[in-house]
Amino acid sequence: MSDERFFEQLRSDARHLQYTPDDVASARMAARIRARVTAPAPTVSQLLAGWLRPATASFAALIVAATLLLAWPDLTPNNASIDQIASNSAEISMDGAIGGE
C-alpha cells in the first residue's frame, strides 16, 4: 500500500468524524470572535491588578507559613534542657559493679 493510497483511505474513514458547524454555531463563533476583537484593551490598573493580586496572595501565604514556622518551637512542650540532663547522675552497672557520678 503506497502512502498516497493510505492517506486517501484514512481521509475517507475519518470524513464522518469531521465537525462541520451549522449556521447557528458559525454565527455564535463569529459573534464571539467579533466581541473579542472589538473589546477594549485592559487599562494599566487592570493589568496591575491581574498580576499583583496573585503575587500578593502568594506572598501572604509565604508570610503565614514563615510565622507558623517561627512560632512552632514556642508552642512545643518545654523539654529538659542540657543543664538539667547533665546535672542528673546516672548509675551504670557493668559486670556487677555499680558506678555512679
HELIX and SHEET records of a PDB file:
HELIX    1   1 ASP A    3  ALA A   14  1                                  12    
HELIX    2   2 ARG A   15  LEU A   17  5                                   3    
HELIX    3   3 ASP A   23  THR A   38  1                                  16    
HELIX    4   4 VAL A   44  LEU A   75  1                                  32    
HELIX    5   5 ILE A   82  SER A   87  1                                   6    
SHEET    1   A 2 ILE A  92  MET A  94  0                                        
SHEET    2   A 2 ALA A  97  GLY A  99 -1                                        
END                                                                             
